[in-house]
Amino acid sequence: MTPNGKRVFVTNSGNGTISEITVADWTVTRTLAAGPGPEHMVLSGDGTRLFVTNPRAGQVSAVSIKTGKVTDAWQIGDNVHGLDIGDDGKTLFVSSKKGDKLMALDTETGKVVHEITLAQAPYHLNTIHGTGKVYVSSRKDPKIWVVDQKTLKVTGEIALPGGEGHQMAIVR
């Protein structure tokens, strides 16, 4: 399989942009706007937008891949950090470390549809598509919360041997 047409997107936190890189020759082909201090990002379910955390501003930005511009920005709260797309392709799950919150945001309406408190310091998160679950690590405690995507109710916890749960990778 040739890498033609494949792209990689990289946030540039220092200047509020995202670099689009073509995999075929590893060159930066375009710079997209991303909001203030972009960090983590995820591709929308339909592949047309990138959702990007802007922790300094306490918000998440929606960036059109076609235009390279921010089309929406949603205020989330203090130190927004982790995010991922739900099974339905339109619900964005977002964590706020200092706010001790996990939110489910409808990306079509811009409304928060569910919000729960997770103490302490919800950090990185991942969904495993088809399971209906969100896995959220704690920045302060050695654990991962298992949360139902539809109700945002904690259905379990995974104890870690120590430290903090940081980045998670899903093997498909």
Accessible surface in RSA format (square Angstrom, percent):
REM  Atomic radii and reference values for relative SASA: ProtOr
REM  Chains: A
REM  Algorithm: Lee & Richards
REM  Probe-radius: 1.40
REM  Slices: 20
REM RES _ NUM      All-atoms   Total-Side   Main-Chain    Non-polar    All polar
REM                ABS   REL    ABS   REL    ABS   REL    ABS   REL    ABS   REL
RES MET A   1   203.13 105.2 115.03  76.1  88.10 209.8  92.99  79.1 110.14 145.9
RES THR A   2    93.12  66.2  83.21  84.4   9.91  23.6  66.22  88.9  26.90  40.7
RES PRO A   3    57.31  41.8  53.34  48.6   3.97  14.4  57.31  47.3   0.00   0.0
RES ASN A   4   107.64  74.2  88.24  85.3  19.40  46.7  28.54  68.7  79.10  76.5
RES GLY A   5    67.96  83.8   0.00   N/A  67.96  83.8  42.28 116.0  25.68  57.5
RES LYS A   6    95.40  46.5  92.11  56.5   3.28   7.8  51.81  46.6  43.58  46.4
RES ARG A   7   117.05  49.1  88.40  45.1  28.64  68.2  20.58  28.1  96.47  58.5
RES VAL A   8    55.67  36.6  51.97  47.1   3.70   8.9  55.67  48.4   0.00   0.0
RES PHE A   9    35.18  17.6  20.11  12.5  15.07  39.2  20.11  12.2  15.07  43.1
RES VAL A  10    63.71  41.9  61.54  55.7   2.17   5.2  63.71  55.4   0.00   0.0
RES THR A  11    31.08  22.1  16.96  17.2  14.12  33.7   0.17   0.2  30.91  46.7
RES ASN A  12    44.09  30.4  37.86  36.6   6.22  15.0  18.46  44.4  25.63  24.8
RES SER A  13    35.14  29.7  28.86  38.5   6.29  14.5  27.87  59.3   7.28  10.2
RES GLY A  14    80.23  98.9   0.00   N/A  80.23  98.9  39.73 109.0  40.50  90.7
RES ASN A  15   104.27  71.9  75.97  73.4  28.30  68.2  42.43 102.1  61.84  59.8
RES GLY A  16    17.35  21.4   0.00   N/A  17.35  21.4   8.79  24.1   8.57  19.2
RES THR A  17    23.26  16.5  23.26  23.6   0.00   0.0  22.71  30.5   0.55   0.8
RES ILE A  18     0.00   0.0   0.00   0.0   0.00   0.0   0.00   0.0   0.00   0.0
RES SER A  19    16.90  14.3  16.90  22.6   0.00   0.0   3.53   7.5  13.37  18.7
RES GLU A  20    10.06   5.8  10.06   7.6   0.00   0.0   1.02   2.0   9.04   7.4
RES ILE A  21    31.38  17.9  31.38  23.4   0.00   0.0  31.38  22.6   0.00   0.0
RES THR A  22    31.14  22.1  31.14  31.6   0.00   0.0  23.10  31.0   8.04  12.2
RES VAL A  23    26.41  17.4  24.62  22.3   1.80   4.3  24.62  21.4   1.80   4.9
RES ALA A  24    51.54  47.4  22.35  34.5  29.19  66.4  22.77  32.1  28.77  76.2
RES ASP A  25    88.89  62.3  67.06  66.8  21.82  51.6  37.44  88.1  51.45  51.3
RES TRP A  26   166.19  66.7 142.35  68.9  23.84  56.0 118.20  63.0  47.99  77.9
RES THR A  27    63.26  45.0  59.43  60.3   3.83   9.1  57.72  77.5   5.54   8.4
RES VAL A  28    90.70  59.7  62.69  56.8  28.01  67.5  62.69  54.5  28.01  76.0
RES THR A  29    79.65  56.6  41.85  42.4  37.80  90.1  46.53  62.5  33.12  50.1
RES ARG A  30    73.87  31.0  64.71  33.0   9.16  21.8  57.35  78.4  16.52  10.0
RES THR A  31    84.88  60.4  57.93  58.7  26.95  64.2  34.74  46.7  50.15  75.8
RES LEU A  32     0.41   0.2   0.00   0.0   0.41   1.0   0.41   0.3   0.00   0.0
RES ALA A  33    43.94  40.4  37.03  57.1   6.90  15.7  40.13  56.5   3.80  10.1
RES ALA A  34     0.11   0.1   0.00   0.0   0.11   0.2   0.00   0.0   0.11   0.3
RES GLY A  35    19.20  23.7   0.00   N/A  19.20  23.7  16.20  44.5   3.00   6.7
RES PRO A  36    67.52  49.2  57.03  52.0  10.49  38.1  66.84  55.2   0.68   4.3
RES GLY A  37     4.74   5.8   0.00   N/A   4.74   5.8   0.00   0.0   4.74  10.6
RES PRO A  38     0.04   0.0   0.00   0.0   0.04   0.1   0.00   0.0   0.04   0.2
RES GLU A  39    65.21  37.4  54.40  41.2  10.81  25.7  20.50  39.7  44.71  36.5
RES HIS A  40    57.24  31.3  52.86  36.7   4.38  11.2  33.29  34.3  23.95  27.9
RES MET A  41    53.01  27.5  25.49  16.9  27.52  65.5  25.42  21.6  27.59  36.6
RES VAL A  42    28.97  19.1  23.71  21.5   5.26  12.7  28.97  25.2   0.00   0.0
RES LEU A  43    87.87  48.9  78.12  55.9   9.75  24.5  78.12  54.9   9.75  26.2
RES SER A  44     8.05   6.8   3.74   5.0   4.31   9.9   3.74   8.0   4.31   6.0
RES GLY A  45    50.11  61.8   0.00   N/A  50.11  61.8  16.55  45.4  33.56  75.2
RES ASP A  46   106.88  74.9  71.33  71.0  35.56  84.1  47.11 110.9  59.77  59.6
RES GLY A  47    32.10  39.6   0.00   N/A  32.10  39.6  15.32  42.1  16.77  37.6
RES THR A  48    73.06  52.0  66.66  67.6   6.40  15.2  64.98  87.3   8.08  12.2
RES ARG A  49    49.76  20.9  49.76  25.4   0.00   0.0  16.66  22.8  33.10  20.1
RES LEU A  50     6.49   3.6   6.49   4.6   0.00   0.0   6.49   4.6   0.00   0.0
RES PHE A  51     0.58   0.3   0.58   0.4   0.00   0.0   0.58   0.4   0.00   0.0
RES VAL A  52     0.00   0.0   0.00   0.0   0.00   0.0   0.00   0.0   0.00   0.0
RES THR A  53     0.00   0.0   0.00   0.0   0.00   0.0   0.00   0.0   0.00   0.0
RES ASN A  54     0.00   0.0   0.00   0.0   0.00   0.0   0.00   0.0   0.00   0.0
RES PRO A  55    17.53  12.8   9.87   9.0   7.66  27.9  10.01   8.3   7.52  46.8
RES ARG A  56   170.07  71.4 128.79  65.7  41.28  98.3  69.91  95.5 100.16  60.7
RES ALA A  57    36.20  33.3  16.08  24.8  20.12  45.8  28.09  39.6   8.11  21.5
RES GLY A  58     5.70   7.0   0.00   N/A   5.70   7.0   5.21  14.3   0.49   1.1
RES GLN A  59    28.25  15.8  28.25  20.6   0.00   0.0   0.00   0.0  28.25  21.4
RES VAL A  60     0.00   0.0   0.00   0.0   0.00   0.0   0.00   0.0   0.00   0.0
RES SER A  61     0.34   0.3   0.34   0.5   0.00   0.0   0.00   0.0   0.34   0.5
RES ALA A  62     0.00   0.0   0.00   0.0   0.00   0.0   0.00   0.0   0.00   0.0
RES VAL A  63     0.00   0.0   0.00   0.0   0.00   0.0   0.00   0.0   0.00   0.0
RES SER A  64    15.36  13.0  15.36  20.5   0.00   0.0   7.47  15.9   7.89  11.1
RES ILE A  65    13.41   7.6  13.10   9.8   0.31   0.8  13.10   9.4   0.31   0.8
RES LYS A  66   187.56  91.5 159.56  97.9  28.00  66.7 111.54 100.4  76.03  81.0
RES THR A  67    80.91  57.5  56.33  57.1  24.58  58.6  61.73  82.9  19.18  29.0
RES GLY A  68     7.43   9.2   0.00   N/A   7.43   9.2   3.22   8.8   4.20   9.4
RES LYS A  69   133.17  65.0 133.17  81.7   0.00   0.0  80.02  72.0  53.15  56.6
RES VAL A  70    55.96  36.8  30.75  27.8  25.21  60.8  30.75  26.7  25.21  68.4
RES THR A  71    72.91  51.9  41.60  42.2  31.31  74.6  48.39  65.0  24.52  37.1
RES ASP A  72    61.50  43.1  54.05  53.8   7.45  17.6   8.68  20.4  52.82  52.7
RES ALA A  73    54.97  50.5  24.17  37.3  30.80  70.1  24.64  34.7  30.33  80.4
RES TRP A  74    26.78  10.7  23.81  11.5   2.97   7.0  19.98  10.7   6.80  11.0
RES GLN A  75   128.23  71.7 101.38  74.1  26.85  63.9  61.67 131.3  66.56  50.5
RES ILE A  76     5.94   3.4   0.14   0.1   5.80  14.0   1.39   1.0   4.55  12.3
RES GLY A  77    20.40  25.2   0.00   N/A  20.40  25.2  20.36  55.9   0.04   0.1
RES ASP A  78    92.95  65.1  86.81  86.4   6.15  14.5  11.39  26.8  81.57  81.3
RES ASN A  79    41.52  28.6  34.96  33.8   6.56  15.8   6.37  15.3  35.16  34.0
RES VAL A  80     0.00   0.0   0.00   0.0   0.00   0.0   0.00   0.0   0.00   0.0
RES HIS A  81    16.37   8.9  16.37  11.4   0.00   0.0  14.31  14.7   2.06   2.4
RES GLY A  82     2.54   3.1   0.00   N/A   2.54   3.1   2.54   7.0   0.00   0.0
RES LEU A  83    14.38   8.0   1.05   0.8  13.33  33.5   1.05   0.7  13.33  35.9
RES ASP A  84    17.10  12.0  17.10  17.0   0.00   0.0   2.81   6.6  14.30  14.3
RES ILE A  85     7.35   4.2   7.35   5.5   0.00   0.0   7.35   5.3   0.00   0.0
RES GLY A  86     0.64   0.8   0.00   N/A   0.64   0.8   0.58   1.6   0.06   0.1
RES ASP A  87    63.05  44.2  33.72  33.6  29.32  69.3  26.89  63.3  36.16  36.1
RES ASP A  88    88.46  62.0  50.14  49.9  38.32  90.6  45.49 107.1  42.97  42.9
RES GLY A  89    25.35  31.3   0.00   N/A  25.35  31.3  15.77  43.3   9.58  21.5
RES LYS A  90    69.33  33.8  68.95  42.3   0.38   0.9  43.86  39.5  25.47  27.1
RES THR A  91    17.82  12.7  17.82  18.1   0.00   0.0   6.72   9.0  11.09  16.8
RES LEU A  92     0.00   0.0   0.00   0.0   0.00   0.0   0.00   0.0   0.00   0.0
RES PHE A  93     1.38   0.7   1.38   0.9   0.00   0.0   1.38   0.8   0.00   0.0
RES VAL A  94     0.16   0.1   0.00   0.0   0.16   0.4   0.00   0.0   0.16   0.4
RES SER A  95     0.00   0.0   0.00   0.0   0.00   0.0   0.00   0.0   0.00   0.0
RES SER A  96     0.17   0.1   0.05   0.1   0.13   0.3   0.05   0.1   0.13   0.2
RES LYS A  97    35.22  17.2  32.77  20.1   2.45   5.8   8.26   7.4  26.96  28.7
RES LYS A  98   152.99  74.6 120.65  74.0  32.34  77.0  72.04  64.8  80.95  86.2
RES GLY A  99    30.13  37.2   0.00   N/A  30.13  37.2  15.94  43.8  14.19  31.8
RES ASP A 100    41.16  28.8  41.16  41.0   0.00   0.0   5.11  12.0  36.05  35.9
RES LYS A 101    47.96  23.4  47.93  29.4   0.03   0.1  17.99  16.2  29.97  31.9
RES LEU A 102     0.00   0.0   0.00   0.0   0.00   0.0   0.00   0.0   0.00   0.0
RES MET A 103     4.71   2.4   4.71   3.1   0.00   0.0   1.92   1.6   2.78   3.7
RES ALA A 104     0.56   0.5   0.56   0.9   0.00   0.0   0.56   0.8   0.00   0.0
RES LEU A 105     1.14   0.6   1.14   0.8   0.00   0.0   1.14   0.8   0.00   0.0
RES ASP A 106    17.00  11.9  16.99  16.9   0.01   0.0   2.25   5.3  14.75  14.7
RES THR A 107     6.68   4.7   2.41   2.4   4.26  10.2   0.00   0.0   6.68  10.1
RES GLU A 108   128.15  73.6  90.30  68.3  37.85  90.1  34.79  67.3  93.36  76.2
RES THR A 109    87.06  61.9  56.60  57.4  30.46  72.6  62.96  84.6  24.10  36.4
RES GLY A 110    23.39  28.8   0.00   N/A  23.39  28.8   6.32  17.4  17.06  38.2
RES LYS A 111   138.59  67.6 136.48  83.7   2.11   5.0  82.37  74.1  56.23  59.9
RES VAL A 112    64.51  42.4  36.42  33.0  28.09  67.7  36.42  31.6  28.09  76.2
RES VAL A 113    76.21  50.1  49.89  45.2  26.32  63.4  55.50  48.2  20.71  56.2
RES HIS A 114    74.01  40.4  67.27  46.8   6.73  17.2  45.39  46.8  28.61  33.3
RES GLU A 115    92.79  53.3  64.19  48.6  28.60  68.1  17.84  34.5  74.95  61.2
RES ILE A 116    41.37  23.5  34.11  25.4   7.26  17.5  41.37  29.8   0.00   0.0
RES THR A 117   102.45  72.9  79.58  80.7  22.87  54.5  45.92  61.7  56.52  85.4
RES LEU A 118     4.63   2.6   3.02   2.2   1.61   4.0   4.63   3.3   0.00   0.0
RES ALA A 119    57.31  52.7  38.68  59.7  18.63  42.4  38.68  54.5  18.63  49.3
RES GLN A 120    88.36  49.4  88.36  64.6   0.00   0.0  22.05  46.9  66.30  50.3
RES ALA A 121     7.44   6.8   7.29  11.2   0.15   0.3   7.29  10.3   0.15   0.4
RES PRO A 122     0.00   0.0   0.00   0.0   0.00   0.0   0.00   0.0   0.00   0.0
RES TYR A 123    12.47   5.8  12.47   7.1   0.00   0.0   0.00   0.0  12.47  15.4
RES HIS A 124     7.51   4.1   7.51   5.2   0.00   0.0   2.65   2.7   4.86   5.7
RES LEU A 125     8.10   4.5   0.00   0.0   8.10  20.4   0.00   0.0   8.10  21.8
RES ASN A 126    23.21  16.0  23.21  22.4   0.00   0.0   0.00   0.0  23.21  22.4
RES THR A 127     0.54   0.4   0.00   0.0   0.54   1.3   0.00   0.0   0.54   0.8
RES ILE A 128    58.09  33.1  58.09  43.3   0.00   0.0  58.09  41.8   0.00   0.0
RES HIS A 129    83.05  45.4  61.97  43.1  21.08  53.9  44.62  46.0  38.43  44.7
RES GLY A 130    73.75  90.9   0.00   N/A  73.75  90.9  37.10 101.8  36.65  82.1
RES THR A 131    63.77  45.4  38.81  39.3  24.96  59.5  47.18  63.4  16.59  25.1
RES GLY A 132    23.09  28.5   0.00   N/A  23.09  28.5  21.64  59.4   1.45   3.2
RES LYS A 133    57.14  27.9  57.14  35.1   0.00   0.0  28.98  26.1  28.16  30.0
RES VAL A 134     0.00   0.0   0.00   0.0   0.00   0.0   0.00   0.0   0.00   0.0
RES TYR A 135    41.45  19.4  41.45  23.6   0.00   0.0  19.85  14.9  21.60  26.6
RES VAL A 136     0.00   0.0   0.00   0.0   0.00   0.0   0.00   0.0   0.00   0.0
RES SER A 137     0.02   0.0   0.02   0.0   0.00   0.0   0.02   0.0   0.00   0.0
RES SER A 138     0.00   0.0   0.00   0.0   0.00   0.0   0.00   0.0   0.00   0.0
RES ARG A 139    94.01  39.5  89.04  45.4   4.98  11.9   8.77  12.0  85.24  51.7
RES LYS A 140   132.83  64.8 104.06  63.8  28.77  68.5  51.08  46.0  81.75  87.1
RES ASP A 141    41.02  28.7  41.02  40.8   0.00   0.0   9.25  21.8  31.77  31.7
RES PRO A 142    54.99  40.1  51.16  46.6   3.83  13.9  51.16  42.2   3.83  23.8
RES LYS A 143    38.29  18.7  38.29  23.5   0.00   0.0  14.09  12.7  24.20  25.8
RES ILE A 144    20.12  11.5  20.12  15.0   0.00   0.0  20.12  14.5   0.00   0.0
RES TRP A 145     8.14   3.3   8.14   3.9   0.00   0.0   0.58   0.3   7.56  12.3
RES VAL A 146    19.14  12.6  19.14  17.3   0.00   0.0  19.14  16.6   0.00   0.0
RES VAL A 147     0.00   0.0   0.00   0.0   0.00   0.0   0.00   0.0   0.00   0.0
RES ASP A 148    33.48  23.5  33.48  33.3   0.00   0.0   4.21   9.9  29.27  29.2
RES GLN A 149    16.45   9.2  10.48   7.7   5.98  14.2   5.76  12.3  10.69   8.1
RES LYS A 150   174.02  84.9 159.41  97.8  14.62  34.8 108.93  98.0  65.09  69.3
RES THR A 151    66.96  47.6  56.51  57.3  10.45  24.9  55.47  74.5  11.49  17.4
RES LEU A 152     0.17   0.1   0.16   0.1   0.01   0.0   0.16   0.1   0.01   0.0
RES LYS A 153   137.46  67.1 132.94  81.6   4.52  10.8  87.31  78.6  50.15  53.4
RES VAL A 154    66.79  43.9  37.13  33.6  29.66  71.5  37.13  32.3  29.66  80.4
RES THR A 155    79.02  56.2  38.56  39.1  40.46  96.4  44.74  60.1  34.28  51.8
RES GLY A 156    28.22  34.8   0.00   N/A  28.22  34.8  27.97  76.8   0.25   0.6
RES GLU A 157   101.38  58.2  68.11  51.5  33.27  79.2  22.20  42.9  79.18  64.7
RES ILE A 158    77.09  43.9  73.87  55.0   3.23   7.8  77.09  55.5   0.00   0.0
RES ALA A 159    91.11  83.8  65.22 100.6  25.89  58.9  66.43  93.6  24.68  65.4
RES LEU A 160    47.57  26.5  35.80  25.6  11.77  29.6  36.79  25.8  10.77  29.0
RES PRO A 161   147.04 107.2  99.53  90.7  47.51 172.7 113.57  93.8  33.48 208.1
RES GLY A 162    40.38  49.8   0.00   N/A  40.38  49.8  25.96  71.2  14.42  32.3
RES GLY A 163    62.07  76.5   0.00   N/A  62.07  76.5  43.58 119.6  18.49  41.4
RES GLU A 164    63.94  36.7  43.84  33.2  20.10  47.8  19.65  38.0  44.29  36.2
RES GLY A 165     8.35  10.3   0.00   N/A   8.35  10.3   8.35  22.9   0.00   0.0
RES HIS A 166    91.49  50.0  84.53  58.8   6.96  17.8  59.24  61.1  32.25  37.5
RES GLN A 167   113.45  63.4  88.06  64.4  25.39  60.4  47.18 100.4  66.28  50.3
RES MET A 168    34.19  17.7  24.53  16.2   9.65  23.0  22.66  19.3  11.53  15.3
RES ALA A 169    94.86  87.2  63.26  97.6  31.59  71.9  68.26  96.1  26.60  70.5
RES ILE A 170    46.58  26.5  20.12  15.0  26.46  63.8  21.66  15.6  24.91  67.6
RES VAL A 171   147.02  96.7 116.13 105.1  30.88  74.4 119.70 104.0  27.32  74.1
RES ARG A 172   205.26  86.2 131.23  66.9  74.03 176.3 103.42 141.3 101.84  61.7
END  Absolute sums over single chains surface
CHAIN  1 A     8541.8       6244.0       2297.8       4743.0       3798.9
END  Absolute sums over all chains
TOTAL          8541.8       6244.0       2297.8       4743.0       3798.9
